[in-house]
Amino acid sequence: MPIDINSLNAMYKTTNVPASGYGVNSADKREASNSFDAVLNSVVGMVGETNTLQNTASAEEIRFALGDADNTHDLMVAEQKAAVALQYTVAVRDKALEAYRELMQMQM
């Protein structure tokens, strides 16, 4: 299962949403809220997909260790998918934390 890149595109579409409370009408506020919901849902989906890939890799390792599977290719593919998904999830988490810290350091 490849990682869905469309969720990242939703994140980039939210960058031009005006800040809430500075002359923004209610339609723009709803759009900003829907954009945040879309980003949050895509992140939750990404975490779920990463968890699924990790579980699949663990199951393949167990099958290989028990002798039920003798194809090392399937094992390595499952482990590589899980590793890439985890690296991607950690990178998104790190960027989100970096953005949060930057927002917290802003002076009002």
Rosetta constraint file for C-alpha pairs under 8 A:
AtomPair CA 1 CA 53 HARMONIC 7.97 0.50
AtomPair CA 3 CA 46 HARMONIC 7.58 0.50
AtomPair CA 3 CA 49 HARMONIC 7.79 0.50
AtomPair CA 3 CA 85 HARMONIC 7.17 0.50
AtomPair CA 4 CA 46 HARMONIC 7.94 0.50
AtomPair CA 5 CA 9 HARMONIC 6.81 0.50
AtomPair CA 6 CA 10 HARMONIC 6.53 0.50
AtomPair CA 7 CA 11 HARMONIC 6.75 0.50
AtomPair CA 7 CA 39 HARMONIC 6.97 0.50
AtomPair CA 7 CA 42 HARMONIC 5.29 0.50
AtomPair CA 7 CA 43 HARMONIC 7.62 0.50
AtomPair CA 8 CA 12 HARMONIC 6.63 0.50
AtomPair CA 9 CA 13 HARMONIC 6.42 0.50
AtomPair CA 10 CA 14 HARMONIC 6.73 0.50
AtomPair CA 10 CA 35 HARMONIC 7.43 0.50
AtomPair CA 10 CA 38 HARMONIC 6.96 0.50
AtomPair CA 10 CA 39 HARMONIC 6.32 0.50
AtomPair CA 11 CA 15 HARMONIC 7.31 0.50
AtomPair CA 11 CA 35 HARMONIC 7.91 0.50
AtomPair CA 11 CA 39 HARMONIC 5.79 0.50
AtomPair CA 13 CA 35 HARMONIC 7.97 0.50
AtomPair CA 14 CA 32 HARMONIC 7.30 0.50
AtomPair CA 14 CA 35 HARMONIC 6.02 0.50
AtomPair CA 14 CA 36 HARMONIC 7.61 0.50
AtomPair CA 17 CA 28 HARMONIC 7.59 0.50
AtomPair CA 17 CA 31 HARMONIC 7.91 0.50
AtomPair CA 17 CA 32 HARMONIC 6.11 0.50
AtomPair CA 18 CA 22 HARMONIC 7.93 0.50
AtomPair CA 18 CA 24 HARMONIC 6.92 0.50
AtomPair CA 18 CA 28 HARMONIC 7.51 0.50
AtomPair CA 18 CA 32 HARMONIC 7.85 0.50
AtomPair CA 19 CA 24 HARMONIC 7.40 0.50
AtomPair CA 20 CA 24 HARMONIC 6.19 0.50
AtomPair CA 20 CA 29 HARMONIC 6.55 0.50
AtomPair CA 24 CA 28 HARMONIC 6.13 0.50
AtomPair CA 24 CA 29 HARMONIC 6.72 0.50
AtomPair CA 25 CA 29 HARMONIC 6.47 0.50
AtomPair CA 26 CA 30 HARMONIC 6.19 0.50
AtomPair CA 27 CA 31 HARMONIC 6.22 0.50
AtomPair CA 28 CA 32 HARMONIC 6.11 0.50
AtomPair CA 29 CA 33 HARMONIC 6.11 0.50
AtomPair CA 30 CA 34 HARMONIC 6.00 0.50
AtomPair CA 31 CA 35 HARMONIC 5.99 0.50
AtomPair CA 32 CA 36 HARMONIC 6.21 0.50
AtomPair CA 33 CA 37 HARMONIC 6.18 0.50
AtomPair CA 34 CA 38 HARMONIC 6.09 0.50
AtomPair CA 35 CA 39 HARMONIC 6.23 0.50
AtomPair CA 36 CA 40 HARMONIC 6.00 0.50
AtomPair CA 37 CA 41 HARMONIC 5.95 0.50
AtomPair CA 38 CA 42 HARMONIC 6.10 0.50
AtomPair CA 39 CA 43 HARMONIC 6.20 0.50
AtomPair CA 40 CA 44 HARMONIC 6.20 0.50
AtomPair CA 41 CA 45 HARMONIC 6.06 0.50
AtomPair CA 42 CA 46 HARMONIC 6.03 0.50
AtomPair CA 43 CA 47 HARMONIC 6.22 0.50
AtomPair CA 44 CA 48 HARMONIC 6.22 0.50
AtomPair CA 45 CA 49 HARMONIC 6.09 0.50
AtomPair CA 46 CA 50 HARMONIC 6.12 0.50
AtomPair CA 46 CA 89 HARMONIC 7.15 0.50
AtomPair CA 47 CA 51 HARMONIC 6.16 0.50
AtomPair CA 47 CA 89 HARMONIC 6.81 0.50
AtomPair CA 48 CA 52 HARMONIC 6.21 0.50
AtomPair CA 49 CA 53 HARMONIC 6.21 0.50
AtomPair CA 50 CA 54 HARMONIC 6.15 0.50
AtomPair CA 50 CA 82 HARMONIC 6.61 0.50
AtomPair CA 50 CA 85 HARMONIC 5.43 0.50
AtomPair CA 50 CA 86 HARMONIC 6.10 0.50
AtomPair CA 50 CA 89 HARMONIC 7.43 0.50
AtomPair CA 51 CA 55 HARMONIC 6.17 0.50
AtomPair CA 52 CA 56 HARMONIC 6.13 0.50
AtomPair CA 53 CA 57 HARMONIC 6.17 0.50
AtomPair CA 53 CA 78 HARMONIC 7.20 0.50
AtomPair CA 53 CA 81 HARMONIC 6.74 0.50
AtomPair CA 53 CA 82 HARMONIC 4.95 0.50
AtomPair CA 53 CA 85 HARMONIC 7.56 0.50
AtomPair CA 54 CA 58 HARMONIC 6.25 0.50
AtomPair CA 54 CA 79 HARMONIC 7.66 0.50
AtomPair CA 54 CA 82 HARMONIC 5.07 0.50
AtomPair CA 54 CA 83 HARMONIC 7.95 0.50
AtomPair CA 55 CA 59 HARMONIC 6.13 0.50
AtomPair CA 56 CA 60 HARMONIC 6.19 0.50
AtomPair CA 56 CA 78 HARMONIC 6.71 0.50
AtomPair CA 57 CA 61 HARMONIC 6.20 0.50
AtomPair CA 57 CA 75 HARMONIC 6.95 0.50
AtomPair CA 57 CA 78 HARMONIC 4.89 0.50
AtomPair CA 57 CA 79 HARMONIC 5.10 0.50
AtomPair CA 57 CA 82 HARMONIC 6.54 0.50
AtomPair CA 58 CA 62 HARMONIC 6.25 0.50
AtomPair CA 59 CA 63 HARMONIC 6.14 0.50
AtomPair CA 60 CA 64 HARMONIC 6.06 0.50
AtomPair CA 60 CA 69 HARMONIC 7.95 0.50
AtomPair CA 60 CA 74 HARMONIC 7.65 0.50
AtomPair CA 60 CA 75 HARMONIC 5.59 0.50
AtomPair CA 60 CA 78 HARMONIC 7.24 0.50
AtomPair CA 61 CA 65 HARMONIC 6.05 0.50
AtomPair CA 61 CA 75 HARMONIC 6.48 0.50
AtomPair CA 62 CA 66 HARMONIC 6.08 0.50
AtomPair CA 63 CA 67 HARMONIC 6.22 0.50
AtomPair CA 63 CA 68 HARMONIC 5.09 0.50
AtomPair CA 63 CA 69 HARMONIC 5.63 0.50
AtomPair CA 64 CA 68 HARMONIC 5.91 0.50
AtomPair CA 64 CA 69 HARMONIC 4.85 0.50
AtomPair CA 64 CA 70 HARMONIC 6.29 0.50
AtomPair CA 64 CA 71 HARMONIC 7.89 0.50
AtomPair CA 64 CA 72 HARMONIC 7.79 0.50
AtomPair CA 64 CA 75 HARMONIC 7.46 0.50
AtomPair CA 71 CA 75 HARMONIC 7.04 0.50
AtomPair CA 72 CA 76 HARMONIC 6.14 0.50
AtomPair CA 73 CA 77 HARMONIC 6.11 0.50
AtomPair CA 74 CA 78 HARMONIC 6.13 0.50
AtomPair CA 75 CA 79 HARMONIC 6.20 0.50
AtomPair CA 76 CA 80 HARMONIC 5.99 0.50
AtomPair CA 77 CA 81 HARMONIC 6.11 0.50
AtomPair CA 78 CA 82 HARMONIC 6.22 0.50
AtomPair CA 79 CA 83 HARMONIC 6.12 0.50
AtomPair CA 80 CA 84 HARMONIC 6.12 0.50
AtomPair CA 81 CA 85 HARMONIC 6.09 0.50
AtomPair CA 82 CA 86 HARMONIC 6.09 0.50
AtomPair CA 83 CA 87 HARMONIC 6.16 0.50
AtomPair CA 84 CA 88 HARMONIC 6.10 0.50
AtomPair CA 85 CA 89 HARMONIC 6.11 0.50
AtomPair CA 86 CA 90 HARMONIC 6.10 0.50
AtomPair CA 87 CA 91 HARMONIC 6.13 0.50
AtomPair CA 88 CA 92 HARMONIC 6.29 0.50
AtomPair CA 89 CA 93 HARMONIC 6.15 0.50
AtomPair CA 90 CA 94 HARMONIC 6.05 0.50
AtomPair CA 91 CA 95 HARMONIC 6.25 0.50
AtomPair CA 92 CA 96 HARMONIC 6.18 0.50
AtomPair CA 93 CA 97 HARMONIC 6.18 0.50
AtomPair CA 94 CA 98 HARMONIC 6.08 0.50
AtomPair CA 95 CA 99 HARMONIC 6.14 0.50
AtomPair CA 96 CA 100 HARMONIC 6.16 0.50
AtomPair CA 97 CA 101 HARMONIC 6.11 0.50
AtomPair CA 98 CA 102 HARMONIC 6.19 0.50
AtomPair CA 99 CA 103 HARMONIC 6.22 0.50
AtomPair CA 100 CA 104 HARMONIC 6.21 0.50
AtomPair CA 101 CA 105 HARMONIC 6.28 0.50
AtomPair CA 102 CA 106 HARMONIC 6.54 0.50
